[in-house]
Amino acid sequence: MSKNKIVVAYSGGLDTSVMVYWLKQNYDADIITFTGDLGQTKELTGLEEKALKSGASKVYVKDLRKEFLEEYVFPVLKAGALYEDSYPMATSIGRPLLAKALVEIAREENANMIAHGCTGKGNDQVRFEVSVGALAPDLKVLAPLRIWEFKSRDEEIDYALAHNIPVAATKKSPYSIDENLWGTSIECGVLEDPMVEPPEDAFQSTISPEKAQDETEEVAIEFVEGLPVSLDGKPMDNISLVKFLNMIGARNAIGRIDLVENRLVGIKSREIYEAPAATILHFAHKELERITLEKSVMHYKTLLANEYANLIYNGLWFSPLREALQAFVDKTQERVTGFVKLKLYKGTIRISGRSSAYSLYDPALATYTEEDQFDHAASEGFITIYGLPLKTYNRVAQKLNDEKKSAVA
């Protein structure tokens, strides 16, 4: 019987570092770690050495930033999808891409198992396992955190220290952090109490509004068919554009999100997010849609955006419904081309201008000056027809009510 070979989704954090050693001991397996570079900064430093010291026999680190933005993040931006109207889903969007890469490496290495470091009450376990199941139903997926003996992060830290596993987490600073280009999620520790304001040391990049600069910072964003292509008139590639917006957003306190959200497994969870670029781009994109989308399309798209967000959050990226919704979204974006000017100031974003060759805003119809070309006389007939169903309904109701009163009398 051949030895087990397990490809581990490895972040270098506490859970996955302990997991590499634990899997090697408990499954008598060769451990291959995979880390996808989605734009995280701190986690990649010394990652290969850390994985090997934790027990891995082979280490993969792949730069997925371009694919992440083009094939996953920006389709969601075009959809205007925010989970529960707040969360731009930086972590959620990254999981299907990482699952896809895990499957590719498993095939390349002839591995028979894939392992992830998700907990039994989180969303990521669903995202990884459903995605792997959709792409490679024959591969077995392991979730050590659902079955191992450790009951707390403190116990994991003790285990890591006992076995010389290099980890950064300490009992003094127990935050669990997941970072990529689109945003950072922070949880655990004091953040589990929704009455406790997040300590400043929980935030990884953004400055507080109180400490942000006193000057307003302006930025002009150009979109072509729903995709951001330039800042202040300067064309930029996707990675550079998002990194720049993260930088200017962070120094203006943009993108802090404190959310008690509904997890897929049925519990409410308090999460802290930082997403400067995502917050800015979603705001700008929506403002451009306001002048370029026809009313019924815009209103219907808002309904579908909620469903789209639920699909991503709930791990159904590789589903026929998500693909079908994407086709609708892509069609709506054909005329979402133009410029949006924004002002950033101490945690706020204000619109200062928008323009598009496809703008449906007609000053001659909207104005209240002598330039007005709107046919006011046509409104009387419009209101008569528009209100006819309600008028008819209530006329009948009034008649029946009068008849009842007469019968009683």
LOMI-829393 format. One record per residue (C-alpha): residue number from 1; y, z, x. Coordinates in Angstrom, 3 decimals, always signed. Last residue first. Layout:
residues N
(NUM; (Y; Z; X))
...
end
This chain:
residues 409
(409; (+50.080; +9.282; -78.682))
(408; (+46.916; +9.139; -76.603))
(407; (+46.428; +5.443; -77.376))
(406; (+50.061; +4.647; -76.546))
(405; (+49.771; +6.411; -73.160))
(404; (+46.620; +4.462; -72.355))
(403; (+48.347; +1.163; -73.294))
(402; (+51.304; +1.998; -71.028))
(401; (+48.933; +2.647; -68.126))
(400; (+47.149; -0.635; -68.725))
(399; (+50.491; -2.501; -68.682))
(398; (+51.632; -0.687; -65.526))
(397; (+48.418; -1.582; -63.729))
(396; (+48.769; -5.232; -64.763))
(395; (+52.360; -5.331; -63.492))
(394; (+51.226; -3.490; -60.340))
(393; (+48.680; -6.126; -59.407))
(392; (+50.989; -9.030; -60.264))
(391; (+53.853; -7.685; -58.139))
(390; (+51.502; -6.969; -55.276))
(389; (+50.073; -10.499; -55.386))
(388; (+53.542; -12.090; -55.831))
(387; (+55.215; -10.389; -52.844))
(386; (+54.827; -13.300; -50.424))
(385; (+55.597; -15.912; -53.106))
(384; (+58.851; -14.265; -54.216))
(383; (+59.760; -13.240; -50.654))
(382; (+59.417; -16.840; -49.442))
(381; (+61.440; -18.170; -52.365))
(380; (+64.311; -15.826; -51.570))
(379; (+64.035; -16.344; -47.829))
(378; (+64.745; -20.083; -47.997))
(377; (+68.427; -19.377; -48.618))
(376; (+68.703; -17.743; -45.197))
(375; (+67.819; -20.974; -43.389))
(374; (+68.020; -19.838; -39.739))
(373; (+70.358; -21.935; -37.623))
(372; (+72.616; -19.080; -36.391))
(371; (+75.231; -20.280; -33.905))
(370; (+77.883; -18.411; -35.921))
(369; (+76.375; -15.206; -34.580))
(368; (+73.390; -13.215; -35.814))
(367; (+71.016; -14.850; -33.342))
(366; (+67.227; -15.055; -33.742))
(365; (+66.886; -18.634; -34.966))
(364; (+69.263; -20.252; -32.474))
(363; (+67.993; -17.880; -29.788))
(362; (+64.442; -19.270; -30.162))
(361; (+61.766; -16.967; -28.699))
(360; (+58.578; -18.978; -28.602))
(359; (+58.650; -19.059; -24.805))
(358; (+56.448; -21.754; -23.280))
(357; (+58.866; -22.588; -20.448))
(356; (+58.870; -18.870; -19.847))
(355; (+61.372; -16.092; -19.291))
(354; (+61.445; -12.301; -19.128))
(353; (+64.091; -9.760; -18.217))
(352; (+64.879; -6.126; -17.435))
(351; (+61.716; -4.451; -18.738))
(350; (+61.567; -0.797; -17.851))
(349; (+58.798; +1.056; -16.035))
(348; (+58.905; +4.832; -15.652))
(347; (+57.407; +7.239; -13.111))
(346; (+60.619; +8.003; -11.258))
(345; (+62.218; +4.568; -11.594))
(344; (+60.719; +1.089; -11.563))
(343; (+62.746; -1.777; -13.009))
(342; (+60.910; -4.901; -14.100))
(341; (+61.548; -8.637; -14.214))
(340; (+58.920; -10.872; -15.841))
(339; (+58.514; -14.541; -15.021))
(338; (+56.542; -17.337; -16.670))
(337; (+53.137; -18.600; -17.739))
(336; (+51.075; -17.228; -20.606))
(335; (+50.612; -20.708; -22.047))
(334; (+46.891; -21.213; -21.326))
(333; (+46.238; -17.487; -21.641))
(332; (+44.955; -17.510; -25.214))
(331; (+42.111; -19.839; -24.266))
(330; (+41.009; -17.529; -21.466))
(329; (+40.891; -14.602; -23.893))
(328; (+38.695; -16.481; -26.367))
(327; (+36.271; -17.497; -23.622))
(326; (+36.289; -13.928; -22.337))
(325; (+35.302; -12.682; -25.790))
(324; (+32.198; -14.877; -25.633))
(323; (+31.304; -13.595; -22.175))
(322; (+31.723; -9.988; -23.311))
(321; (+29.558; -10.690; -26.371))
(320; (+26.810; -12.349; -24.330))
(319; (+26.511; -9.237; -22.144))
(318; (+26.802; -8.933; -18.374))
(317; (+29.841; -6.637; -18.559))
(316; (+28.075; -4.228; -20.905))
(315; (+28.533; -0.959; -19.022))
(314; (+30.205; +1.153; -21.711))
(313; (+33.662; +0.986; -20.142))
(312; (+33.468; -2.794; -19.949))
(311; (+32.265; -3.237; -23.530))
(310; (+34.757; -0.692; -24.858))
(309; (+37.621; -2.502; -23.123))
(308; (+36.598; -5.810; -24.728))
(307; (+36.466; -4.150; -28.151))
(306; (+39.988; -2.793; -27.693))
(305; (+41.238; -6.124; -26.378))
(304; (+39.717; -7.820; -29.427))
(303; (+42.119; -6.051; -31.781))
(302; (+45.127; -6.816; -29.581))
(301; (+43.996; -10.446; -29.390))
(300; (+44.200; -10.633; -33.173))
(299; (+47.839; -9.539; -33.166))
(298; (+48.802; -11.918; -30.359))
(297; (+46.956; -14.851; -31.887))
(296; (+48.557; -14.236; -35.309))
(295; (+52.051; -14.031; -33.791))
(294; (+51.916; -17.039; -31.457))
(293; (+51.728; -15.957; -27.826))
(292; (+54.485; -16.830; -25.349))
(291; (+57.285; -14.293; -25.916))
(290; (+55.242; -11.118; -26.376))
(289; (+52.623; -12.404; -23.933))
(288; (+55.150; -12.080; -21.114))
(287; (+55.772; -8.445; -22.024))
(286; (+52.026; -7.749; -22.122))
(285; (+51.568; -9.204; -18.648))
(284; (+54.410; -7.103; -17.242))
(283; (+52.983; -3.821; -18.582))
(282; (+49.421; -4.657; -17.520))
(281; (+50.717; -5.667; -14.084))
(280; (+52.713; -2.482; -13.522))
(279; (+49.964; -0.120; -14.660))
(278; (+47.315; -1.976; -12.646))
(277; (+49.477; -1.945; -9.523))
(276; (+50.171; +1.798; -9.772))
(275; (+46.699; +2.979; -10.816))
(274; (+46.133; +6.666; -10.158))
(273; (+43.701; +8.370; -12.493))
(272; (+42.909; +11.925; -13.520))
(271; (+39.975; +12.492; -15.837))
(270; (+39.238; +15.156; -18.444))
(269; (+35.910; +14.451; -20.116))
(268; (+34.881; +14.416; -23.753))
(267; (+31.160; +14.194; -24.361))
(266; (+29.099; +11.597; -26.201))
(265; (+27.156; +9.806; -23.478))
(264; (+29.645; +6.921; -23.481))
(263; (+32.457; +9.189; -22.398))
(262; (+35.369; +9.893; -24.701))
(261; (+38.528; +10.472; -22.706))
(260; (+40.808; +13.374; -21.905))
(259; (+43.359; +11.496; -19.816))
(258; (+45.949; +12.316; -17.173))
(257; (+47.236; +8.987; -15.859))
(256; (+49.551; +8.542; -12.871))
(255; (+50.486; +4.893; -12.482))
(254; (+54.076; +4.824; -11.265))
(253; (+55.551; +7.634; -9.155))
(252; (+58.133; +5.321; -7.556))
(251; (+56.535; +5.527; -4.105))
(250; (+53.155; +4.765; -5.646))
(249; (+54.426; +1.729; -7.558))
(248; (+55.946; +0.208; -4.438))
(247; (+52.690; +0.566; -2.518))
(246; (+50.299; -0.310; -5.320))
(245; (+52.430; -3.357; -6.089))
(244; (+52.113; -4.462; -2.469))
(243; (+48.345; -3.923; -2.432))
(242; (+47.953; -5.903; -5.664))
(241; (+49.937; -8.856; -4.328))
(240; (+48.252; -8.822; -0.919))
(239; (+44.785; -8.850; -2.480))
(238; (+45.563; -11.595; -4.969))
(237; (+47.250; -13.988; -2.545))
(236; (+51.024; -14.077; -2.608))
(235; (+53.710; -16.603; -3.519))
(234; (+57.212; -15.190; -2.893))
(233; (+59.662; -15.549; -5.777))
(232; (+60.195; -11.813; -6.159))
(231; (+56.437; -11.316; -6.393))
(230; (+54.070; -14.252; -6.854))
(229; (+50.805; -15.384; -8.459))
(228; (+49.970; -12.971; -11.273))
(227; (+47.377; -14.507; -13.636))
(226; (+47.928; -15.044; -17.353))
(225; (+48.053; -18.823; -17.215))
(224; (+50.494; -18.678; -14.284))
(223; (+52.321; -15.370; -13.918))
(222; (+55.414; -14.614; -11.837))
(221; (+56.419; -11.015; -11.183))
(220; (+59.972; -9.895; -10.463))
(219; (+60.420; -6.431; -8.922))
(218; (+63.249; -3.945; -9.080))
(217; (+63.466; -0.479; -7.547))
(216; (+65.765; +2.105; -9.100))
(215; (+67.231; +4.535; -6.587))
(214; (+66.608; +8.293; -6.679))
(213; (+63.378; +8.099; -4.686))
(212; (+60.364; +9.942; -6.027))
(211; (+60.007; +13.675; -5.461))
(210; (+60.368; +14.805; -9.080))
(209; (+58.378; +11.798; -10.298))
(208; (+55.425; +12.932; -8.128))
(207; (+54.303; +10.640; -5.315))
(206; (+51.327; +8.377; -5.768))
(205; (+48.611; +7.882; -3.153))
(204; (+45.746; +10.373; -3.293))
(203; (+46.644; +12.760; -6.075))
(202; (+44.542; +15.913; -6.207))
(201; (+46.711; +17.628; -3.594))
(200; (+49.583; +17.645; -6.093))
(199; (+47.671; +19.991; -8.356))
(198; (+46.762; +18.514; -11.759))
(197; (+48.290; +20.628; -14.549))
(196; (+45.698; +23.070; -15.859))
(195; (+45.235; +23.148; -19.617))
(194; (+42.596; +20.397; -19.516))
(193; (+40.363; +22.623; -17.318))
(192; (+37.948; +20.298; -15.490))
(191; (+40.759; +19.368; -13.116))
(190; (+40.327; +22.723; -11.388))
(189; (+37.312; +21.342; -9.545))
(188; (+35.922; +18.029; -10.701))
(187; (+37.635; +14.630; -11.166))
(186; (+39.749; +11.967; -9.486))
(185; (+39.696; +8.251; -10.286))
(184; (+41.567; +5.784; -8.098))
(183; (+42.897; +2.358; -9.024))
(182; (+42.735; -1.406; -8.906))
(181; (+42.236; -1.750; -5.165))
(180; (+39.388; +0.765; -5.118))
(179; (+38.933; +4.521; -5.096))
(178; (+36.403; +7.008; -6.441))
(177; (+37.137; +10.681; -5.831))
(176; (+35.144; +13.816; -6.616))
(175; (+37.331; +16.813; -5.895))
(174; (+35.717; +19.909; -4.349))
(173; (+38.439; +21.047; -1.922))
(172; (+37.658; +24.651; -0.956))
(171; (+33.909; +24.226; -1.323))
(170; (+34.164; +21.312; +1.068))
(169; (+33.658; +17.575; +0.714))
(168; (+33.778; +15.425; +3.861))
(167; (+30.044; +15.009; +4.444))
(166; (+27.921; +14.516; +7.572))
(165; (+24.290; +15.516; +6.924))
(164; (+23.258; +18.111; +9.494))
(163; (+20.258; +19.243; +7.417))
(162; (+21.446; +22.760; +6.578))
(161; (+25.069; +21.619; +6.194))
(160; (+24.082; +18.902; +3.733))
(159; (+21.936; +21.310; +1.731))
(158; (+24.800; +23.857; +1.540))
(157; (+27.175; +21.089; +0.398))
(156; (+24.668; +20.034; -2.253))
(155; (+24.420; +23.614; -3.489))
(154; (+28.217; +23.796; -3.740))
(153; (+28.220; +20.511; -5.677))
(152; (+26.135; +22.214; -8.328))
(151; (+22.644; +22.395; -9.821))
(150; (+20.687; +20.902; -6.936))
(149; (+16.950; +20.525; -7.557))
(148; (+16.798; +16.781; -8.053))
(147; (+16.112; +14.979; -11.318))
(146; (+19.271; +13.461; -12.800))
(145; (+21.107; +13.372; -9.471))
(144; (+18.248; +11.318; -8.034))
(143; (+18.869; +8.299; -10.290))
(142; (+16.292; +5.682; -9.339))
(141; (+16.224; +2.119; -10.635))
(140; (+13.005; +0.110; -10.588))
(139; (+13.436; -3.634; -10.132))
(138; (+11.632; -6.029; -12.499))
(137; (+14.544; -6.365; -14.936))
(136; (+16.709; -7.983; -12.247))
(135; (+20.104; -9.157; -13.526))
(134; (+20.229; -7.510; -16.961))
(133; (+18.367; -4.416; -15.810))
(132; (+20.656; -4.115; -12.807))
(131; (+23.663; -4.231; -15.130))
(130; (+22.172; -1.721; -17.585))
(129; (+21.257; +0.614; -14.719))
(128; (+24.579; +0.497; -12.911))
(127; (+26.858; +0.751; -15.938))
(126; (+24.710; +3.374; -17.640))
(125; (+24.622; +5.642; -14.590))
(124; (+28.363; +5.043; -14.215))
(123; (+29.235; +6.656; -17.545))
(122; (+28.509; +10.241; -16.604))
(121; (+26.225; +12.886; -18.058))
(120; (+23.152; +12.381; -15.903))
(119; (+25.137; +12.065; -12.702))
(118; (+25.549; +8.896; -10.697))
(117; (+24.404; +8.501; -7.106))
(116; (+22.575; +5.196; -7.404))
(115; (+19.156; +4.010; -6.299))
(114; (+17.523; +0.580; -6.238))
(113; (+13.800; +0.080; -5.853))
(112; (+11.219; -2.518; -4.803))
(111; (+13.008; -3.850; -1.746))
(110; (+12.180; -7.316; -0.476))
(109; (+15.195; -7.142; +1.872))
(108; (+16.945; -10.259; +0.541))
(107; (+15.982; -9.506; -3.053))
(106; (+17.209; -5.919; -2.774))
(105; (+20.380; -7.209; -1.133))
(104; (+21.124; -9.532; -4.065))
(103; (+20.311; -6.795; -6.595))
(102; (+22.680; -4.369; -4.905))
(101; (+25.413; -7.037; -4.877))
(100; (+25.103; -7.554; -8.642))
(99; (+25.168; -3.790; -9.221))
(98; (+28.332; -3.540; -7.109))
(97; (+29.967; -6.267; -9.209))
(96; (+28.885; -4.547; -12.426))
(95; (+30.297; -1.211; -11.180))
(94; (+33.763; -2.362; -10.116))
(93; (+35.131; -2.885; -13.610))
(92; (+34.318; +0.679; -14.690))
(91; (+35.919; +2.256; -11.611))
(90; (+39.256; +0.517; -12.110))
(89; (+39.117; +0.944; -15.886))
(88; (+42.787; +0.310; -16.760))
(87; (+42.769; +3.658; -18.667))
(86; (+45.363; +4.201; -21.369))
(85; (+44.887; +2.511; -24.757))
(84; (+41.505; +4.189; -25.266))
(83; (+40.150; +1.963; -22.517))
(82; (+42.778; -0.583; -21.539))
(81; (+42.005; -4.279; -22.008))
(80; (+44.952; -6.676; -21.855))
(79; (+42.419; -9.514; -21.928))
(78; (+44.221; -11.246; -19.085))
(77; (+44.021; -7.991; -17.115))
(76; (+40.275; -7.827; -17.812))
(75; (+39.809; -11.364; -16.456))
(74; (+41.977; -10.261; -13.518))
(73; (+39.787; -7.328; -12.517))
(72; (+36.331; -8.938; -12.596))
(71; (+36.090; -12.439; -11.163))
(70; (+39.344; -12.795; -9.221))
(69; (+40.023; -9.176; -8.267))
(68; (+36.486; -8.115; -7.371))
(67; (+35.655; -11.478; -5.809))
(66; (+38.595; -11.116; -3.417))
(65; (+37.827; -7.473; -2.630))
(64; (+34.073; -7.863; -2.088))
(63; (+34.011; -7.200; +1.657))
(62; (+30.410; -6.207; +2.302))
(61; (+29.003; -3.183; +4.130))
(60; (+25.225; -3.197; +4.592))
(59; (+23.420; -0.476; +6.541))
(58; (+19.839; -0.292; +7.759))
(57; (+17.447; +2.550; +8.553))
(56; (+19.362; +5.141; +6.543))
(55; (+18.771; +8.822; +7.293))
(54; (+22.087; +10.651; +6.902))
(53; (+23.001; +9.894; +10.512))
(52; (+22.585; +6.191; +9.760))
(51; (+24.832; +6.441; +6.712))
(50; (+27.540; +8.340; +8.632))
(49; (+27.525; +5.823; +11.475))
(48; (+27.930; +2.975; +9.004))
(47; (+30.720; +4.723; +7.092))
(46; (+32.912; +5.679; +10.044))
(45; (+36.030; +4.893; +7.996))
(44; (+35.012; +3.049; +4.833))
(43; (+35.643; +5.976; +2.471))
(42; (+39.308; +6.431; +3.378))
(41; (+40.710; +3.090; +2.261))
(40; (+38.955; +1.776; -0.833))
(39; (+39.712; -1.899; -1.381))
(38; (+36.576; -3.010; -3.176))
(37; (+34.484; -2.895; -0.008))
(36; (+30.953; -2.726; -1.340))
(35; (+28.673; -0.263; +0.368))
(34; (+24.962; -0.836; +0.613))
(33; (+22.464; +1.533; +2.162))
(32; (+18.923; +0.654; +3.108))
(31; (+16.462; +3.534; +3.017))
(30; (+12.875; +3.100; +4.138))
(29; (+10.803; +5.328; +1.930))
(28; (+8.628; +8.431; +2.029))
(27; (+9.792; +9.028; -1.545))
(26; (+10.825; +12.680; -1.270))
(25; (+12.028; +12.801; +2.335))
(24; (+13.797; +9.433; +2.454))
(23; (+15.206; +9.998; -1.001))
(22; (+16.694; +13.382; -0.044))
(21; (+18.282; +12.055; +3.166))
(20; (+19.966; +9.163; +1.378))
(19; (+20.849; +11.353; -1.624))
(18; (+22.759; +13.917; +0.435))
(17; (+25.083; +11.162; +1.620))
(16; (+25.208; +9.655; -1.870))
(15; (+26.293; +12.882; -3.553))
(14; (+28.790; +14.069; -0.917))
(13; (+30.668; +10.845; -0.396))
(12; (+29.718; +7.982; +1.909))
(11; (+29.904; +5.538; -0.964))
(10; (+26.330; +4.290; -0.891))
(9; (+24.556; +2.332; -3.616))
(8; (+21.079; +2.799; -2.152))
(7; (+18.553; +0.024; -1.589))
(6; (+15.075; +1.557; -1.535))
(5; (+12.016; +0.300; +0.299))
(4; (+8.751; +1.971; -0.563))
(3; (+6.019; +1.551; +2.040))
(2; (+3.362; -1.038; +1.445))
(1; (+0.000; +0.000; +0.000))
end
